[in-house]
Amino acid sequence: MGDTIKSTDNIVSCSNNGQHPLIYINLKSGTGRCQYCGQKFEKVSLESHAAKQASNA
């Protein structure tokens, strides 16, 4: 898979657009990876996410 998906949520889901069973990944430790497709996920703070959104506007 490509880039790391950043999320402000503690739990994310992955199904690779229906290519594998839907699973939920806990990002409490800060990062996670889908056991089926290898997609990487990273937890970001709401503040850092908002700052990045503002800088891209």
The first five atom37 places (N, CA, C, CB, O) and aatype in JSON, in Angstrom:
{
  "aatype": [12, 7, 3, 16, 9, 11, 15, 16, 3, 2, 9, 19, 15, 4, 15, 2, 2, 7, 5, 8, 14, 10, 9, 18, 9, 2, 10, 11, 15, 7, 16, 7, 1, 4, 5, 18, 4, 7, 5, 11, 13, 6, 11, 19, 15, 10, 6, 15, 8, 0, 0, 11, 5, 0, 15, 2, 0],
  "atom_mask": [
    [1, 1, 1, 1, 1],
    [1, 1, 1, 0, 1],
    [1, 1, 1, 1, 1],
    [1, 1, 1, 1, 1],
    [1, 1, 1, 1, 1],
    [1, 1, 1, 1, 1],
    [1, 1, 1, 1, 1],
    [1, 1, 1, 1, 1],
    [1, 1, 1, 1, 1],
    [1, 1, 1, 1, 1],
    [1, 1, 1, 1, 1],
    [1, 1, 1, 1, 1],
    [1, 1, 1, 1, 1],
    [1, 1, 1, 1, 1],
    [1, 1, 1, 1, 1],
    [1, 1, 1, 1, 1],
    [1, 1, 1, 1, 1],
    [1, 1, 1, 0, 1],
    [1, 1, 1, 1, 1],
    [1, 1, 1, 1, 1],
    [1, 1, 1, 1, 1],
    [1, 1, 1, 1, 1],
    [1, 1, 1, 1, 1],
    [1, 1, 1, 1, 1],
    [1, 1, 1, 1, 1],
    [1, 1, 1, 1, 1],
    [1, 1, 1, 1, 1],
    [1, 1, 1, 1, 1],
    [1, 1, 1, 1, 1],
    [1, 1, 1, 0, 1],
    [1, 1, 1, 1, 1],
    [1, 1, 1, 0, 1],
    [1, 1, 1, 1, 1],
    [1, 1, 1, 1, 1],
    [1, 1, 1, 1, 1],
    [1, 1, 1, 1, 1],
    [1, 1, 1, 1, 1],
    [1, 1, 1, 0, 1],
    [1, 1, 1, 1, 1],
    [1, 1, 1, 1, 1],
    [1, 1, 1, 1, 1],
    [1, 1, 1, 1, 1],
    [1, 1, 1, 1, 1],
    [1, 1, 1, 1, 1],
    [1, 1, 1, 1, 1],
    [1, 1, 1, 1, 1],
    [1, 1, 1, 1, 1],
    [1, 1, 1, 1, 1],
    [1, 1, 1, 1, 1],
    [1, 1, 1, 1, 1],
    [1, 1, 1, 1, 1],
    [1, 1, 1, 1, 1],
    [1, 1, 1, 1, 1],
    [1, 1, 1, 1, 1],
    [1, 1, 1, 1, 1],
    [1, 1, 1, 1, 1],
    [1, 1, 1, 1, 1]
  ],
  "atom_positions": [
    [[0.84, -1.18, 0.0], [0.0, 0.0, 0.0], [0.88, 1.24, 0.0], [-0.96, 0.0, 1.21], [2.1, 1.16, 0.17]],
    [[0.24, 2.36, -0.2], [0.96, 3.61, -0.35], [1.23, 4.32, 0.95], [0.0, 0.0, 0.0], [1.8, 3.76, 1.88]],
    [[0.81, 5.57, 0.99], [1.1, 6.45, 2.1], [0.4, 6.02, 3.39], [0.7, 7.85, 1.76], [-0.58, 5.27, 3.38]],
    [[0.94, 6.52, 4.49], [0.32, 6.31, 5.79], [-0.92, 7.19, 5.9], [1.32, 6.63, 6.93], [-0.88, 8.37, 5.56]],
    [[-2.01, 6.61, 6.36], [-3.25, 7.35, 6.57], [-3.23, 7.92, 7.98], [-4.51, 6.46, 6.35], [-3.05, 7.18, 8.95]],
    [[-3.42, 9.23, 8.09], [-3.42, 9.89, 9.39], [-4.86, 10.07, 9.86], [-2.68, 11.25, 9.31], [-5.74, 10.41, 9.07]],
    [[-5.09, 9.85, 11.15], [-6.43, 9.94, 11.71], [-6.38, 10.54, 13.1], [-7.1, 8.55, 11.75], [-5.41, 10.34, 13.84]],
    [[-7.43, 11.27, 13.47], [-7.54, 11.79, 14.82], [-8.31, 10.82, 15.72], [-8.22, 13.17, 14.81], [-8.46, 11.07, 16.91]],
    [[-8.81, 9.72, 15.15], [-9.58, 8.73, 15.91], [-8.66, 7.69, 16.54], [-10.61, 8.04, 14.99], [-7.58, 7.41, 16.03]],
    [[-9.12, 7.12, 17.66], [-8.37, 6.04, 18.31], [-8.55, 4.71, 17.61], [-8.8, 5.91, 19.76], [-7.68, 3.84, 17.69]],
    [[-9.67, 4.54, 16.92], [-9.98, 3.29, 16.21], [-10.28, 3.64, 14.75], [-11.2, 2.55, 16.87], [-11.07, 4.53, 14.47]],
    [[-9.64, 2.93, 13.83], [-9.9, 3.1, 12.4], [-10.3, 1.76, 11.82], [-8.65, 3.69, 11.65], [-10.03, 0.71, 12.4]],
    [[-10.95, 1.79, 10.66], [-11.34, 0.55, 10.0], [-10.63, 0.44, 8.66], [-12.87, 0.48, 9.81], [-10.24, 1.45, 8.07]],
    [[-10.48, -0.79, 8.19], [-9.86, -1.03, 6.89], [-10.53, -2.24, 6.24], [-8.32, -1.25, 7.03], [-10.76, -3.26, 6.89]],
    [[-10.84, -2.1, 4.96], [-11.34, -3.23, 4.17], [-10.71, -3.23, 2.78], [-12.88, -3.18, 4.06], [-11.04, -4.07, 1.94]],
    [[-9.79, -2.27, 2.55], [-9.14, -2.13, 1.24], [-10.19, -2.08, 0.14], [-8.15, -3.29, 1.0], [-10.09, -2.8, -0.86]],
    [[-11.19, -1.22, 0.34], [-12.29, -1.06, -0.64], [-12.99, -2.38, -0.94], [-11.76, -0.47, -1.93], [-13.32, -2.67, -2.09]],
    [[-13.22, -3.17, 0.11], [-13.94, -4.43, -0.05], [-13.09, -5.6, -0.5], [0.0, 0.0, 0.0], [-13.62, -6.68, -0.78]],
    [[-11.78, -5.42, -0.57], [-10.89, -6.48, -1.03], [-10.56, -7.5, 0.06], [-9.62, -5.88, -1.56], [-10.07, -8.59, -0.25]],
    [[-10.82, -7.17, 1.31], [-10.62, -8.12, 2.42], [-11.66, -7.83, 3.49], [-9.17, -8.02, 3.01], [-12.34, -6.81, 3.42]],
    [[-11.81, -8.71, 4.48], [-12.81, -8.49, 5.54], [-12.57, -7.16, 6.26], [-12.78, -9.64, 6.55], [-11.43, -6.73, 6.42]],
    [[-13.65, -6.52, 6.68], [-13.56, -5.28, 7.43], [-12.96, -5.56, 8.8], [-14.96, -4.61, 7.58], [-13.43, -6.43, 9.53]],
    [[-11.91, -4.83, 9.14], [-11.3, -4.97, 10.46], [-11.16, -3.59, 11.09], [-9.92, -5.67, 10.37], [-11.18, -2.57, 10.39]],
    [[-11.03, -3.57, 12.39], [-10.84, -2.33, 13.14], [-9.45, -2.37, 13.75], [-11.93, -2.14, 14.23], [-9.02, -3.39, 14.28]],
    [[-8.75, -1.24, 13.68], [-7.37, -1.15, 14.14], [-7.3, -0.1, 15.24], [-6.4, -0.8, 12.97], [-7.75, 1.03, 15.05]],
    [[-6.75, -0.48, 16.39], [-6.6, 0.41, 17.53], [-5.32, 1.22, 17.36], [-6.59, -0.39, 18.87], [-4.24, 0.65, 17.2]],
    [[-5.43, 2.54, 17.41], [-4.27, 3.42, 17.26], [-3.84, 4.02, 18.6], [-4.57, 4.53, 16.27], [-3.17, 5.05, 18.63]],
    [[-4.22, 3.39, 19.69], [-3.89, 3.9, 21.02], [-2.38, 4.05, 21.2], [-4.46, 2.99, 22.1], [-1.93, 4.95, 21.91]],
    [[-1.61, 3.17, 20.58], [-0.15, 3.25, 20.69], [0.45, 4.3, 19.75], [0.47, 1.89, 20.41], [1.64, 4.58, 19.81]],
    [[-0.38, 4.87, 18.87], [0.1, 5.9, 17.95], [0.12, 5.47, 16.5], [0.0, 0.0, 0.0], [-0.05, 6.3, 15.61]],
    [[0.32, 4.17, 16.26], [0.35, 3.68, 14.88], [-0.29, 2.3, 14.83], [1.8, 3.62, 14.34], [-0.47, 1.64, 15.85]],
    [[-0.63, 1.89, 13.63], [-1.18, 0.56, 13.41], [-1.05, 0.17, 11.96], [0.0, 0.0, 0.0], [-0.79, 1.02, 11.1]],
    [[-1.22, -1.11, 11.69], [-1.11, -1.61, 10.32], [-2.16, -2.7, 10.12], [0.32, -2.16, 10.03], [-2.4, -3.52, 11.0]],
    [[-2.77, -2.69, 8.94], [-3.76, -3.71, 8.61], [-3.05, -5.04, 8.4], [-4.56, -3.3, 7.35], [-2.07, -5.13, 7.66]],
    [[-3.56, -6.08, 9.05], [-2.95, -7.41, 8.93], [-3.19, -8.05, 7.58], [-3.47, -8.31, 10.02], [-2.49, -8.99, 7.2]],
    [[-4.19, -7.56, 6.83], [-4.49, -8.13, 5.52], [-3.73, -7.45, 4.39], [-5.98, -8.04, 5.26], [-3.07, -8.12, 3.6]],
    [[-3.83, -6.13, 4.31], [-3.25, -5.42, 3.15], [-1.99, -4.63, 3.48], [-4.27, -4.5, 2.57], [-1.31, -4.16, 2.57]],
    [[-1.67, -4.47, 4.76], [-0.45, -3.77, 5.14], [-0.57, -2.26, 5.2], [0.0, 0.0, 0.0], [0.42, -1.57, 5.45]],
    [[-1.79, -1.72, 4.98], [-1.97, -0.27, 5.05], [-1.55, 0.23, 6.42], [-3.44, 0.12, 4.75], [-1.92, -0.36, 7.44]],
    [[-0.79, 1.32, 6.46], [-0.33, 1.91, 7.71], [-1.25, 3.05, 8.12], [1.12, 2.4, 7.59], [-1.74, 3.81, 7.28]],
    [[-1.48, 3.16, 9.42], [-2.3, 4.22, 9.99], [-1.51, 4.89, 11.11], [-3.66, 3.67, 10.51], [-0.74, 4.24, 11.81]],
    [[-1.71, 6.2, 11.27], [-1.03, 6.95, 12.31], [-2.03, 7.87, 13.0], [0.15, 7.77, 11.74], [-2.8, 8.56, 12.33]],
    [[-2.02, 7.88, 14.32], [-2.88, 8.78, 15.09], [-2.19, 10.13, 15.19], [-3.21, 8.21, 16.51], [-1.02, 10.21, 15.55]],
    [[-2.93, 11.18, 14.87], [-2.41, 12.54, 15.01], [-3.34, 13.32, 15.93], [-2.29, 13.25, 13.62], [-4.53, 13.01, 16.04]],
    [[-2.79, 14.33, 16.59], [-3.62, 15.13, 17.48], [-4.54, 16.02, 16.66], [-2.74, 15.99, 18.43], [-4.24, 16.36, 15.52]],
    [[-5.64, 16.38, 17.24], [-6.61, 17.24, 16.57], [-5.96, 18.58, 16.23], [-7.86, 17.45, 17.44], [-6.24, 19.15, 15.18]],
    [[-5.1, 19.1, 17.12], [-4.45, 20.38, 16.9], [-3.51, 20.33, 15.7], [-3.68, 20.81, 18.15], [-3.53, 21.24, 14.86]],
    [[-2.69, 19.29, 15.6], [-1.75, 19.2, 14.48], [-2.49, 18.98, 13.17], [-0.74, 18.07, 14.71], [-2.07, 19.47, 12.12]],
    [[-3.6, 18.25, 13.21], [-4.4, 18.01, 12.01], [-5.03, 19.33, 11.54], [-5.5, 16.95, 12.29], [-5.04, 19.62, 10.34]],
    [[-5.55, 20.12, 12.47], [-6.18, 21.41, 12.13], [-5.14, 22.37, 11.57], [-6.87, 22.02, 13.35], [-5.43, 23.11, 10.62]],
    [[-3.95, 22.39, 12.15], [-2.89, 23.28, 11.66], [-2.49, 22.92, 10.24], [-1.67, 23.21, 12.59], [-2.27, 23.8, 9.42]],
    [[-2.39, 21.63, 9.94], [-2.02, 21.21, 8.59], [-3.12, 21.58, 7.6], [-1.76, 19.69, 8.55], [-2.83, 22.03, 6.5]],
    [[-4.39, 21.39, 8.0], [-5.52, 21.75, 7.13], [-5.48, 23.25, 6.82], [-6.86, 21.37, 7.8], [-5.71, 23.65, 5.67]],
    [[-5.18, 24.08, 7.82], [-5.14, 25.53, 7.64], [-3.99, 25.93, 6.71], [-5.0, 26.24, 8.99], [-4.15, 26.84, 5.9]],
    [[-2.85, 25.26, 6.83], [-1.71, 25.61, 5.99], [-1.91, 25.19, 4.54], [-0.44, 24.97, 6.53], [-1.3, 25.75, 3.64]],
    [[-2.78, 24.19, 4.31], [-3.06, 23.73, 2.94], [-4.15, 24.56, 2.27], [-3.47, 22.27, 2.96], [-4.37, 24.44, 1.07]],
    [[-4.84, 25.4, 3.03], [-5.96, 26.18, 2.48], [-5.49, 27.38, 1.69], [-6.88, 26.65, 3.59], [-6.31, 28.14, 1.16]]
  ]
}
